[in-house]
Amino acid sequence: MKSKFYRIKKNRFSMNKNMIIAIIIGISIIIGVIGYQINETTWVKTSVDEYYEKDGKVAHVVYPENPQILGPLQINKDKFLIGENIFYIVRNLQPMDKGSLHFVTPFDHNYYEVNFDGEESESQKGYFRPQLSKTRGICEKDLLVGEWTVYFKGYENNQLKFTIVDEILPGNEKYYVRCDAPTLVMPENIQP
């Protein structure tokens, strides 16, 4: 009888040992899968130089979407490369909401203005691309780089900030070399 009891006890110890090993292996697999998923889904921005070194075969050359909100205003990111579009939307406008939204460069130059009227539409969306412009007096890309400010006219103390970094979106370098004045081309076959 003692030997039967000893075998049962020994088998129970063996089963407990196998169960513990299985649990440890299961937990290790779960931790490994979670670690792999986090590593694969983490946004890693690639530099523009690396983009060209790898012939464009990189995951991300721009910063991820990171909505910035100020009241009814939302812009799509907090960091941009030179040459990227800046998307904005003004929502939930009431009929009495009328005014303008101002995008100001790091050097206090009013670069872009959006007028809105809540009687016409309860939302307005659009985009613009900061670029060199002789008419705006911005002929060096360094004047676009830095922390920009966005505010509603009349509410200058409430501001939204975003940054344009000193990297040019691949393929757009030619647009940030020199500042050309717009030219008017006259058709040749028109008689006065």
WOMONOR-V517212 format. One record per pair of residues at least 4 apart in sequence whose ideal C-beta (glycine too) atoms are under 6 Angstrom apart, sorted by the first residue. I is the first residue (numbers start at 1). J is the second residue. If there is no record, write none. Layout:
i->I j->J
i->I j->J
This chain:
i->37 j->41
i->43 j->60
i->43 j->64
i->45 j->60
i->45 j->63
i->46 j->50
i->46 j->51
i->46 j->58
i->46 j->60
i->46 j->61
i->48 j->167
i->48 j->170
i->51 j->58
i->51 j->61
i->51 j->170
i->54 j->58
i->62 j->81
i->63 j->77
i->63 j->79
i->65 j->76
i->66 j->77
i->66 j->78
i->67 j->74
i->68 j->75
i->68 j->78
i->68 j->160
i->69 j->74
i->70 j->160
i->72 j->90
i->72 j->91
i->72 j->92
i->73 j->90
i->74 j->89
i->75 j->88
i->76 j->87
i->78 j->162
i->79 j->163
i->80 j->84
i->80 j->164
i->81 j->167
i->81 j->169
i->82 j->141
i->82 j->144
i->82 j->168
i->83 j->168
i->83 j->169
i->83 j->172
i->84 j->169
i->85 j->127
i->85 j->129
i->86 j->128
i->87 j->127
i->89 j->125
i->90 j->116
i->90 j->124
i->91 j->123
i->93 j->97
i->93 j->118
i->93 j->122
i->94 j->118
i->95 j->118
i->95 j->119
i->97 j->118
i->98 j->117
i->99 j->152
i->99 j->153
i->100 j->113
i->100 j->115
i->100 j->153
i->101 j->114
i->101 j->152
i->102 j->110
i->102 j->113
i->102 j->151
i->103 j->111
i->103 j->112
i->103 j->150
i->104 j->110
i->104 j->149
i->105 j->109
i->105 j->111
i->106 j->146
i->106 j->147
i->107 j->143
i->112 j->128
i->116 j->124
i->130 j->144
i->132 j->138
i->132 j->139
i->132 j->179
i->133 j->138
i->134 j->179
i->134 j->181
i->138 j->143
i->139 j->179
i->141 j->176
i->144 j->164
i->145 j->164
i->145 j->166
i->147 j->161
i->147 j->163
i->148 j->162
i->149 j->159
i->149 j->161
i->150 j->160
i->151 j->156
i->151 j->159
i->168 j->172
i->168 j->173
i->168 j->176
